[in-house]
Amino acid sequence: MKGNHRTIYQSRVTTPLDIMIAGATDEGVCLLEFTERKILEAQWTGLRRLLKATVTEGPHPHFSLLQQELDAYFAGELHTFTVPLHMPGTEFQQAVWQLLLAVPYGDVRSYKQQATLLQRSEAVRAVGHANGMNRISIIVPCHRIVAGNGHLTGYGGGIWRKEWLLAHESRHQKK
């Protein structure tokens, strides 16, 4: 960051589920999304505004670790990511995203369980909305949150990807 301005570096990342777009600042990965995500442009706009940043295509050291860890995750060898994350948002969003990071690999929780863990049991919809505003797919595992009846709902990358990720984690979960 020079002066009061920041740069967000953008790159493409390869996964078995499709090419993804990644964004990183010097603080960490701030975006990892599927290219056809409907709110992708709004997410970039929000990041530029929140961080007072410009986006530029190009390499960043976080991208090589990100790709290595995603490759290991998809090979079933990595259950916890270590790549630094930069997750600007409201205090409530950040609380929801931190709680997502605490959902163990291979497990699922309901939106209601997440709201209760936040001691905001009445805020199920707000938790769902904050979940949907998560900009770092897979690493911040919003795919591990399901409806109260166990049905798969609410995944910006598509329900088929959510189903694939949960099945993948179930297959590779340490028993």
DACOR-V6291 format. One record per residue. N is the residue number from 1. RES is the residue in three letters. D_FIRST is the distance of its C-alpha to the first C-alpha in whole Angstrom. Layout:
n=N res=RES d_first=D_FIRST
n=N res=RES d_first=D_FIRST
This chain:
n=1 res=MET d_first=0
n=2 res=LYS d_first=4
n=3 res=GLY d_first=6
n=4 res=ASN d_first=7
n=5 res=HIS d_first=6
n=6 res=ARG d_first=4
n=7 res=THR d_first=7
n=8 res=ILE d_first=10
n=9 res=TYR d_first=12
n=10 res=GLN d_first=15
n=11 res=SER d_first=18
n=12 res=ARG d_first=22
n=13 res=VAL d_first=24
n=14 res=THR d_first=27
n=15 res=THR d_first=29
n=16 res=PRO d_first=33
n=17 res=LEU d_first=33
n=18 res=ASP d_first=31
n=19 res=ILE d_first=28
n=20 res=MET d_first=25
n=21 res=ILE d_first=21
n=22 res=ALA d_first=18
n=23 res=GLY d_first=15
n=24 res=ALA d_first=12
n=25 res=THR d_first=8
n=26 res=ASP d_first=8
n=27 res=GLU d_first=10
n=28 res=GLY d_first=13
n=29 res=VAL d_first=15
n=30 res=CYS d_first=15
n=31 res=LEU d_first=17
n=32 res=LEU d_first=21
n=33 res=GLU d_first=23
n=34 res=PHE d_first=27
n=35 res=THR d_first=27
n=36 res=GLU d_first=29
n=37 res=ARG d_first=28
n=38 res=LYS d_first=29
n=39 res=ILE d_first=26
n=40 res=LEU d_first=24
n=41 res=GLU d_first=23
n=42 res=ALA d_first=23
n=43 res=GLN d_first=20
n=44 res=TRP d_first=18
n=45 res=THR d_first=18
n=46 res=GLY d_first=18
n=47 res=LEU d_first=15
n=48 res=ARG d_first=13
n=49 res=ARG d_first=15
n=50 res=LEU d_first=14
n=51 res=LEU d_first=10
n=52 res=LYS d_first=10
n=53 res=ALA d_first=9
n=54 res=THR d_first=11
n=55 res=VAL d_first=13
n=56 res=THR d_first=13
n=57 res=GLU d_first=16
n=58 res=GLY d_first=16
n=59 res=PRO d_first=16
n=60 res=HIS d_first=13
n=61 res=PRO d_first=15
n=62 res=HIS d_first=15
n=63 res=PHE d_first=18
n=64 res=SER d_first=20
n=65 res=LEU d_first=21
n=66 res=LEU d_first=21
n=67 res=GLN d_first=23
n=68 res=GLN d_first=25
n=69 res=GLU d_first=25
n=70 res=LEU d_first=26
n=71 res=ASP d_first=29
n=72 res=ALA d_first=30
n=73 res=TYR d_first=30
n=74 res=PHE d_first=32
n=75 res=ALA d_first=35
n=76 res=GLY d_first=36
n=77 res=GLU d_first=34
n=78 res=LEU d_first=31
n=79 res=HIS d_first=31
n=80 res=THR d_first=28
n=81 res=PHE d_first=25
n=82 res=THR d_first=22
n=83 res=VAL d_first=19
n=84 res=PRO d_first=16
n=85 res=LEU d_first=16
n=86 res=HIS d_first=14
n=87 res=MET d_first=16
n=88 res=PRO d_first=15
n=89 res=GLY d_first=19
n=90 res=THR d_first=22
n=91 res=GLU d_first=23
n=92 res=PHE d_first=26
n=93 res=GLN d_first=24
n=94 res=GLN d_first=22
n=95 res=ALA d_first=26
n=96 res=VAL d_first=27
n=97 res=TRP d_first=24
n=98 res=GLN d_first=25
n=99 res=LEU d_first=29
n=100 res=LEU d_first=28
n=101 res=LEU d_first=27
n=102 res=ALA d_first=30
n=103 res=VAL d_first=32
n=104 res=PRO d_first=34
n=105 res=TYR d_first=34
n=106 res=GLY d_first=37
n=107 res=ASP d_first=38
n=108 res=VAL d_first=38
n=109 res=ARG d_first=37
n=110 res=SER d_first=38
n=111 res=TYR d_first=36
n=112 res=LYS d_first=39
n=113 res=GLN d_first=38
n=114 res=GLN d_first=35
n=115 res=ALA d_first=35
n=116 res=THR d_first=38
n=117 res=LEU d_first=36
n=118 res=LEU d_first=33
n=119 res=GLN d_first=36
n=120 res=ARG d_first=36
n=121 res=SER d_first=39
n=122 res=GLU d_first=40
n=123 res=ALA d_first=36
n=124 res=VAL d_first=37
n=125 res=ARG d_first=36
n=126 res=ALA d_first=32
n=127 res=VAL d_first=32
n=128 res=GLY d_first=33
n=129 res=HIS d_first=30
n=130 res=ALA d_first=27
n=131 res=ASN d_first=28
n=132 res=GLY d_first=28
n=133 res=MET d_first=25
n=134 res=ASN d_first=23
n=135 res=ARG d_first=21
n=136 res=ILE d_first=21
n=137 res=SER d_first=25
n=138 res=ILE d_first=27
n=139 res=ILE d_first=24
n=140 res=VAL d_first=25
n=141 res=PRO d_first=28
n=142 res=CYS d_first=29
n=143 res=HIS d_first=32
n=144 res=ARG d_first=34
n=145 res=ILE d_first=35
n=146 res=VAL d_first=38
n=147 res=ALA d_first=40
n=148 res=GLY d_first=43
n=149 res=ASN d_first=46
n=150 res=GLY d_first=44
n=151 res=HIS d_first=43
n=152 res=LEU d_first=40
n=153 res=THR d_first=38
n=154 res=GLY d_first=35
n=155 res=TYR d_first=33
n=156 res=GLY d_first=30
n=157 res=GLY d_first=31
n=158 res=GLY d_first=34
n=159 res=ILE d_first=37
n=160 res=TRP d_first=38
n=161 res=ARG d_first=35
n=162 res=LYS d_first=35
n=163 res=GLU d_first=39
n=164 res=TRP d_first=38
n=165 res=LEU d_first=35
n=166 res=LEU d_first=37
n=167 res=ALA d_first=40
n=168 res=HIS d_first=38
n=169 res=GLU d_first=37
n=170 res=SER d_first=40
n=171 res=ARG d_first=42
n=172 res=HIS d_first=39
n=173 res=GLN d_first=39
n=174 res=LYS d_first=41
n=175 res=LYS d_first=44
